[in-house]
Amino acid sequence: MTNSKVVQHETVRHIDPRLAFETACFSDPGALDRYLAHATGSLKVLRPEFSANTGSALLTGPDRPLARADLDVLWHDGGRVVVHDHVPGTPYFANGVVVDGRLCLTDTWRCYSLDEGPRSLLTAVVNVLPDADEVTLLRDRLQPLAAATTQGDGPVCFEAVVGGDQVKVVKFAHRIAGAPLPGLCSLLGIRGQSGREAETPDGYVADYAFTVRRSGTLRGFTGLDEVRRLPSYREDLFMPTPGDRVERTVGEGGGAAILLRHADQSTLLADLAFLQELNRSGVFVVD
């Protein structure tokens, strides 16, 4: 399946219009500028037609204007720009396999993010149990799309937004999901997309990424001792040391990341809420 967001949106709309965003596509910056100048009311999401998996979407609205430099980035990789209204809901990664035309979701992840200017930066994913209501909803709604676009048995991964009983597909691909999701599956004791059915995981796991708001030389990390004392904290995935150069976060991954794991979901989610507030206030001391 093509990685063109334009083609994907058209494919989704053809198979099941309920899954599709109402999109507008633009082939040149001038046309997009004129559209945005006259757009009123709702918050808009802008995505380049082609992009790496690094969080390329931008948000804009009446009280959230986009800087010229941010708009220009949308055109860097060629192709068109896709615009749609922001649909309230929770993002999920839903990964699975198609077997004889049937979709089995092997691992599903709720996404957490923080708004940074025009971007919503992914900070964490947490596994969702296979018998959860949202997994059932995603499997049932995504089944026709998976069956219609696959060329045979194999892996498939989706990014979707769930709000109530509504599901909107952001993008999908017939491949194994990217890091860190396969590694997190291993930590949970499940095979993920290397298997052919959903398995109950051994507890809950999350990776958490911290946002760098200003590039420079790292002098310290606010709250690191508290972070490492959290009940669900397990290890640093990567962590710069004072004297290292850090770059402002503009996509996924952040400037430092940790692993959380706990048998109790409420404990892990409480730690995640703490980390979101800490991250929101800023943790990198930079010169």
N, C-alpha and C positions, 0 to 999 in steps of 0.2 A: 504494500500500500504506500502511495506517495506520502512524503512528509510535507507537501504543500497544504497549509491550513485552509486555503481557499477551496481546493479540491476536497479535502476532508469534510469541511462544513457542507459542501454541496452533496457529498455522498451521504452524510448523516441525514440531511433534510429529505433526500429521496427515499431512504429506508424507513425513517420514522421522524416526522416533523417535530414531534414532542421533545426529541432529544437535541434539537438544533437551536442555536442562537439565531436571532434575527440580525443578519450581518449586512454591512456595506463594504465594498472593496474599492480601493483607490490605487491607480497606477502611477500617479505623479504627486509630488509634494504640494503643488499649487491647489489641486483639487481637494486634497485632504485639508489644507489650511482653510479653504473656503467653507468646507463642510463644518469644521470645528467652530469657525467664526459665527455660524448661524445656529449651531446646536444649542438647545436650551433644555433645562430641566434635569434629566437623569445623568448619572455618572456614566462615562463611556470607558470601555476597555479597548485599547489599541494593541494589535499584535502584528509583527512582521510575518509575511507569508512563510519565510524560511528562517530558522534560527536553531542554535544549539539548545540543549536542555538546561538552560541557565536562568530561567525566569525572565523572559523577554517582554512580558506584557507591561503596558503603561496605563495609568488611570488618569482621567481628566474630567473636569466638570466645571460648572459656573464658578465655583469657589476654589478650584484646583487647576489653574492654568499650567500648561506644559511649557518648559523652557525650549528655546530653539534647538539647543544642543541635544535635548532628549528626543525631540521629534526627528532630528536628523539621523539619530541612531537607528530608527526604524527602517531606513532605506539602505543601510550599509551592506546588507547581504543580497541586494537585488530583490526582484519580485514585487509583489503588491503589499498593501497594508490592509488588514482586516479590522473593522470597527464593529462593536456591538454594545448594547446597553449592559451595564453591570447587573447581573442577576444575583440577588441575595442568596446565600447558602454556604455550605461547608465544602471545601475541596477534598476530594479523595483520590488516591491512587488505587486502582483495582486491577490486579494482575491475575492471570489465569491461563488455562489451556483450552483449546477447542478439540473435542474428541467426537468424531462422527457427527459433526455439526452442532454439538451441544457445548455450551460454555460452562466451564467449572472455574469459579473464582478461588484460587489457591491461597492468595494473601491479599488483604485489603488494609489500607492505611489512611487514617484521618490526618489531614495536613493542618499545621498551625503556622501562622505568619504574623508579621508586624508590618504596618505601613511605614514606608520611608519615602516621603515626598511623593513622586508619581508611581512608585513601585510598591507592590506587596511582596515582601521578601519571605520566602519559606524558611522557617526556623526549626521545625520539627515534624516528624511523622510518628504516629503511634499505631500499632497494630489493632485491628478490630476483629473480634471473635467471629468465626464463620457462621454462627447462628444468629448474629445481630440483625435487627430489622433492616438497617441500611445496606447490609450485604445482600440480603434477599431482594431488596428493591433494585439494587445495582445489577445483580445477576439477571433478574427478570427483564429489566428494561434494555440491558445491553445484549441480551441473547440474539435478537434479530440482526443487530449490527455485526456481531462477531460471526454469525453464521453466513451472512451475505457477503462479507468482504474477505473471508479466509480462502486460501487456495488449497486447504487440506488441514489435517490435524497439526496442531502446533501451538506455541505460546502466543499470547496477546496481552497487551497492557493498555489501560485506559487512564486518562485524567478526566475527572468529571466533577460537577458541582451538584450537590444534593440540597434541596430546600423543601422540607415537608415531603410530599410524594412526587416532587418534580426532580427530574434528572436532566442535566445539560452536559453534553460531551464537549470538552475542551480540545482533546486530541486523542489519537489512539495509534498503536503500531503493532504489527504482528512480529513480535520478537520478545526476548527475555528483557524484563525491566532492568534499568541501569542501577549502578551502585548508588546508595548503600543497601538497597532493598534485598538482594539475594543474600548478602552477609547477615542482615538482620534476621532473615528467615532461619539461617543456620543457628543463630544464637537462640532462637525460639524453639529449636528442635523440630522444625518442619522442613519439608523439601521445597516448598514453594512451587515455582513453575517447572522444576525438574521432576515433579510428581504429576499425577493425573487426577488428583482429588484433593479436596480441602481437608486439612488436618487441624486438630485443636492444638494451639501453641502452648508452650510451657511458660505461662505468665505473660508479661507485657514488656515491651522494649521501645525505646525511642532514641534517636540521635538528636542532639540539640546544637544549633549553630548560632554563634554570637556575631552581632553586626558591628562592623567597623564604620564609623561615621566620618572619619577624617583620616586621610593618608598621612603617614609620617613614621617617626621612630617610636617604637613602643617603650614606654617607661614603667608601666604597671598595668595590673588587671584588677579592677575593683570587685570585691566580693568573691574572689576565687576560693578562699578558705571556706566560706559559707557554701559555695557550690559543691565542694568536695565532701562536705559533711551531710549533704542531702541523703535521705534513706535510700533513694533509688540510684544515686550516683555509682557508676561502676569504674569508669576510666576515662582518661582524656583520649580522644580520637586524634586530634592534633591541637597543639597549643604553642603559640610563639613565646619566646622568652624576651625579657627586657633587652633592648638593643637591636632587636629585629626590625626590619622594615615591614609595615603593614599597609595594605591598600584599602581604600573605601569600598565597602560592599555594594555592588550594583547587580548581583545575580544570586544564584544559590551557593551555599557552602559557608559563607561568612569567613571571619578571620580566625576563628577557633571553634572547636566542636568537642562535645563530650557524649558519652554513652550512658543512657539510663536503662535500668532493668529492675523489675520488682514483680513479685507474685501477685500483689494487690493493685488493682487498677486505680483505686482512689488515691493511694499513696503516690503512685507515679504521676497522676494528673495534678495532684497538689504541688508536687515538685516542679512540674512543668509550668504551672501558673506562676510560681515564684520566679522561675527563670525568665518567663516572659516579662514580668515587671522589672526585674533586674536588667535585662537586656534593653528594655525600653528606656531606662534611665541612663544607660551608657556604661560599659564596663572597661573599655580600652582607654588608658591614659596615654596620650600621644603628643609628642613634640613636633 
